[in-house]
Amino acid sequence: VKVVGAGKGGRNQELVLAFALHAKHILVEESCDVEFMSCGTDGIDGPTDAAGAVVSRSIWMKSQANSQLNPKHYLDSNDSYHFWDTVGGLVKTGHTGTNVMDIHMLTLRQERRGGKPLQSKL
């Protein structure tokens, strides 16, 4: 993460926001459920009380329903914490006392109709 703004957040929160912006066309697609989470195992991401963030269709749709939120502005300002705090995407575990690594989890579930997978736009 190259810090150029004066916002608040950590590398995991910023990674999830960057992913969401890149995958926004998939996040709104009803034929595929997408969830992405990135967290620090120590429960701390940057100078915040969050371990990281998570995005799903429902969380992303909250951000899109709020005309005051501009995800790209938050990313450019290194202010991912306040973006995720507003839409309910922060993951807060408290300090774990263990610092092994960051964990990134991506789940993709394609809806099935008539026993056949739908064609994906992924």
N, C-alpha and C positions, 0 to 999 in steps of 0.2 A: 504494500500500500504506500503510495506516495502522498503524503499529507500536504495539501495545498490550501485547504480551507480551515476555518476556525471552529468546525463543528465537533461533535462528540461521537465516539464510536470506536470499534476495534476492528481488526482484520477480518474476523468471522462475520460480524454484522455487515461489513462492507462487501464481503464476498457474496453473501446471500442477496444483497440489494443489486449487485452487478449481475448475478445470475438471473434475478427476477426481471430486470430490464432486458436482458438478452433473450429470455425465454417467455416474455409476456404473451406472445401469440399462443404458446402452448398452455400457459396458466389459465387462459380464458376458454380453452377448448373443452367442451363438455364430454367429449368421447375419451378423454384421457385425464386421469388424476395424477398430478405431479406435486411432490413435496420435496423440499430441499432444506436441510438443516446443516449449519456449521457452528461448532462450539469448541471452546477450549476445555480440556479435561480438568483443569484447575478451577473452573467455574468463573474465570475472570477473562474478559476480552477487552483489551485496552484499558483505558482509565474509566471503566464503567462497572456497574453492579450486575451486569449480564454476562453469561457464559458465551452467548452468541445470539443467533437469530434463526427463525424458520419461516419459510414461505409456503403457502398452499394456495389453491384456487380461492378459498373463502377469504383468506387474509389479503391476497392480492386484489380481490374484488372490492374489499373495504377501501383499499387505497384508491381504486379507480372511481369509487362512488363519491369521494371527497375531492371536489374541484380545487380545494386549497392546497392539496398535496401534489408536488411535482417530484417524483422519485429521482429523476436525473439531477435536479437541483440539489437534493439531499446528498446524492453520490458525489457530485462535483464539489460540494462544500465539506466533504468528509463528515457528514452529520447523519450517518445511518442509524445511530441510537435513537434520535428523536423521530425519525421516520417509523422505525419498527415499534417504538413505544406508542405512537399514535394509533397504529393499526393492530396492535396486539401480537406482534411477531417476535418479541424478545424472549429469550430462554434464560430464566434465572434459576440457578441451582444453589447459589451460595458458594462460598469458598470450599473446595473439596479437600485441600491439603495434598493433592496429587497432581503433578504436572507431567504428564506423559507426552501428550501431543494434542493437536487439533483433530476433531472428528468431523468428517463430512459425510452426510447420508443423503442419497437421492433415491426416491421411490417413484416409479412410473407404473401406473395400473391402467391398462386399456380396457374400456368397457366392451363387453361382448353382447352381441345380439344374435339370437338364433344359433348359438354355439360357435359362431365364427367371429374371429377378431375383426374389428373395424380397421380400415386403412388409416394409417397414422401419418400425420404431417411432421413427425419428428425427423 
